[in-house]
Amino acid sequence: MAAACIGVINVPWEAVWTILGAKISGQPIPTEFATFEIAIWNLRIPRILLSLLAGASLAICGASFQAIFRNPICDPYILGISSGASLGAAIAIILGLNIFAFGITGMALLTALLTLILILGIAYTGKRKTVETILLAGITLNFLISAVITMLMVLNQESLEEIIFWTMGSFASATWIEVLGLTFVFLIGGFILFLNAKNLNIMQLGTETAQTSGVNTQLTTWVILIASSIMIAATVACCGVIGFIGLIIPHITRLLFGNNNRTVFAFSIVFGAFFCLAADTIARTIAAPSELPVGSITAIAGAPYFIFLLLTNRSKSIH
């Protein structure tokens, strides 16, 4: 409610409740609140819902990555999956695919999956198939993809502003279509992750123990990674790259509620959603009438926490 009220133009909470009630019930909006209709229903509510969905998606995907790799510093942003999706979005913009429905989303999904396959291919080709190898492969590809995106921006000045949107993250252009689309992806992807939470819990005991318990570890790993990558790609396609939510939220959730992945997934969704909403609210109000990128706010919170994890040597494994 507070997020809907504050902004460049402050709106009374009575107006917000009245407009929402009128839209849901199909009743006409009272004359005294009619001037706020566009600001609330067409701009702020879709933006709020999209930020909640994006935060929830990134947090549960981060939790699934940390569980799969048994490492609290794994997340889609650090591993390069988000950057891979952003590269696809940049290519789609340059090629003009953004004029088609799901043009950007489809390309972001393709490059996100290709990035995931490339990371795992690099990691599993060498002699040491460790989590550290996967992390290093992901971080290296992250730098490479960022460099490619920078080159694309320099070579395509006419698309520079639009590409920068994807690389910095923003909910400024949120629409109801994006909200509905991301809701669908989130519900399907989240269902798949929760469905595999029990197998993930068993896999924390070790691969051999999981296999003797009847868990197909390889299938579970690929299903979770692909489902997470699809959710990440859809999120990036809607709002660009927003880092560190998938890192800090699941880790804090595990510290508070333990390592049962069903619980971690559930609370990561809640905490991630409201953390992203808070970051977006700060981004659009702290420098009003200008806006800060949402990714810069999450990075200010996430980067120090990442350093803290490294310094306290808590990056070994989740037991």
Disulfide bonds with the S-S distance in Angstrom:
none
